[in-house]
Amino acid sequence: MLVLAFPKRIRVARAIHVALEEHFPLPETDVDSIVGYARSTPELRLQTKDMGGGRIAEMDRGAVELCILSLVSPGIQAIPSVAQAIAMWRRSNDHLAEHIAKYPKRLKGFAALPLQDPQAAAQELTRCVKERRVGQWILTDQRSGFGGVL
């Protein structure tokens, strides 16, 4: 039998609205070439690219207090060239960290990691945590058809 003892007063944190895994593309990405985005409205494509005041205004309008950002799919895992994947993850994570730094109480994010090279992925995760203050990461395995968040 499990017995739990609680203090007489239990402090409950207030609930907040969080937008989980909101996507962003790199500025140089042609979002019209991304599956699903090509069929979206021009307004949605512009909103997806905005990681600043426009996104914060939309969050305020929807009473969202925190937004967790991630690189738009298919992301880095779909890049067959290890060298290209490594170059893209560094740009992606730096871009993400720069925007989080501008709105640290409103934006957080998932680091993108080049799992084509596990050693490079481990080094990038360490860099993201220690230097860029991005402590979460996301795994989207585009090669096997399985996607997930770790």
C-alpha positions as CSV (number, residue, x, y, z in Angstrom):
1,M,0.0,0.0,0.0
2,L,1.3,3.5,-0.9
3,V,0.6,6.3,1.5
4,L,1.2,9.8,0.5
5,A,1.5,12.7,2.9
6,F,0.5,16.2,1.8
7,P,1.1,19.4,3.6
8,K,-2.1,21.2,4.7
9,R,-1.7,23.7,2.0
10,I,-1.0,22.6,-1.5
11,R,0.3,25.3,-3.9
12,V,-1.0,24.8,-7.4
13,A,0.7,26.6,-10.3
14,R,-1.6,28.4,-12.6
15,A,-2.3,26.8,-16.0
16,I,-0.8,28.4,-19.0
17,H,-1.5,28.0,-22.7
18,V,1.5,26.6,-24.7
19,A,1.8,26.2,-28.4
20,L,3.9,23.1,-28.9
21,E,6.0,22.4,-31.9
22,E,5.2,25.6,-33.9
23,H,7.3,25.4,-37.1
24,F,9.7,27.8,-38.6
25,P,11.8,27.6,-41.7
26,L,15.3,28.9,-42.2
27,P,15.2,32.3,-43.9
28,E,16.8,30.9,-47.1
29,T,14.3,28.0,-47.2
30,D,11.8,28.2,-50.1
31,V,8.7,27.3,-48.1
32,D,6.8,26.8,-51.3
33,S,8.9,23.7,-51.9
34,I,8.0,22.1,-48.5
35,V,5.3,19.5,-48.7
36,G,2.0,20.9,-47.3
37,Y,3.2,24.5,-47.3
38,A,2.9,24.8,-51.1
39,R,-0.8,24.3,-50.6
40,S,-1.1,26.8,-47.7
41,T,-2.1,30.4,-48.0
42,P,0.5,33.2,-48.6
43,E,-0.6,34.6,-45.2
44,L,0.3,31.3,-43.4
45,R,3.6,31.1,-45.1
46,L,4.5,34.6,-43.9
47,Q,3.3,33.8,-40.4
48,T,5.5,30.7,-40.3
49,K,8.6,32.7,-41.2
50,D,7.9,35.4,-38.5
51,M,9.7,34.5,-35.3
52,G,9.4,38.0,-33.9
53,G,6.8,40.6,-33.1
54,G,4.1,39.1,-35.5
55,R,4.3,35.7,-33.9
56,I,4.2,37.3,-30.4
57,A,1.2,39.4,-31.4
58,E,-0.6,36.2,-32.6
59,M,0.2,34.5,-29.4
60,D,-1.2,37.4,-27.4
61,R,-4.3,37.3,-29.6
62,G,-4.8,33.6,-28.8
63,A,-3.8,33.9,-25.1
64,V,-0.8,31.7,-25.7
65,E,1.9,32.4,-23.2
66,L,4.7,30.2,-24.4
67,C,5.6,28.9,-27.9
68,I,7.9,25.9,-28.5
69,L,9.5,26.2,-31.9
70,S,10.9,23.5,-34.2
71,L,12.4,23.5,-37.6
72,V,9.8,22.8,-40.3
73,S,9.6,19.3,-41.6
74,P,11.2,17.3,-43.2
75,G,14.0,19.0,-41.4
76,I,17.6,17.8,-41.2
77,Q,17.0,14.1,-41.0
78,A,15.8,14.0,-44.7
79,I,19.1,15.4,-46.0
80,P,21.2,12.5,-47.3
81,S,24.5,14.4,-47.4
82,V,26.1,14.4,-43.9
83,A,28.1,17.6,-44.8
84,Q,24.9,19.4,-45.8
85,A,23.0,18.2,-42.8
86,I,25.7,19.4,-40.4
87,A,25.8,22.8,-42.1
88,M,22.0,23.2,-41.9
89,W,21.7,22.2,-38.3
90,R,24.1,24.8,-37.1
91,R,22.3,27.5,-39.0
92,S,19.0,26.3,-37.8
93,N,19.9,26.1,-34.2
94,D,21.7,29.5,-34.3
95,H,18.6,31.1,-35.9
96,L,16.3,29.5,-33.3
97,A,18.5,30.6,-30.4
98,E,18.8,34.2,-31.7
99,H,15.0,34.5,-31.6
100,I,14.6,32.8,-28.3
101,A,17.1,35.3,-26.9
102,K,14.9,38.2,-28.1
103,Y,11.8,36.8,-26.4
104,P,13.1,34.4,-23.6
105,K,9.9,34.3,-21.6
106,R,7.7,33.7,-24.7
107,L,9.8,31.4,-27.0
108,K,11.6,28.1,-26.4
109,G,12.6,25.6,-29.0
110,F,13.7,22.1,-30.1
111,A,17.2,21.9,-31.4
112,A,17.6,20.1,-34.7
113,L,20.3,17.5,-34.7
114,P,22.1,15.7,-37.6
115,L,21.5,12.1,-36.7
116,Q,23.3,11.1,-39.9
117,D,26.5,11.6,-37.7
118,P,25.8,10.6,-34.1
119,Q,29.0,12.1,-32.8
120,A,28.2,15.5,-34.5
121,A,24.7,15.3,-33.1
122,A,26.0,14.8,-29.5
123,Q,28.4,17.7,-30.0
124,E,25.7,20.0,-31.3
125,L,23.3,19.1,-28.4
126,T,26.1,20.0,-26.0
127,R,26.7,23.3,-27.8
128,C,23.0,24.1,-27.9
129,V,22.6,23.5,-24.1
130,K,25.8,25.2,-23.0
131,E,26.2,28.1,-25.5
132,R,22.8,28.7,-27.0
133,R,20.4,27.8,-24.1
134,V,18.3,25.5,-26.2
135,G,18.0,22.4,-24.1
136,Q,15.3,20.3,-25.9
137,W,15.7,18.5,-29.1
138,I,13.5,16.8,-31.6
139,L,13.9,13.6,-33.7
140,T,11.9,13.2,-36.9
141,D,13.0,10.1,-38.6
142,Q,12.0,10.8,-42.2
143,R,13.9,7.8,-43.6
144,S,11.8,5.1,-41.8
145,G,8.5,7.0,-41.8
146,F,8.5,7.3,-38.0
147,G,8.6,10.6,-36.3
148,G,8.8,11.4,-32.6
149,V,10.0,13.9,-30.0
150,L,12.6,12.9,-27.4
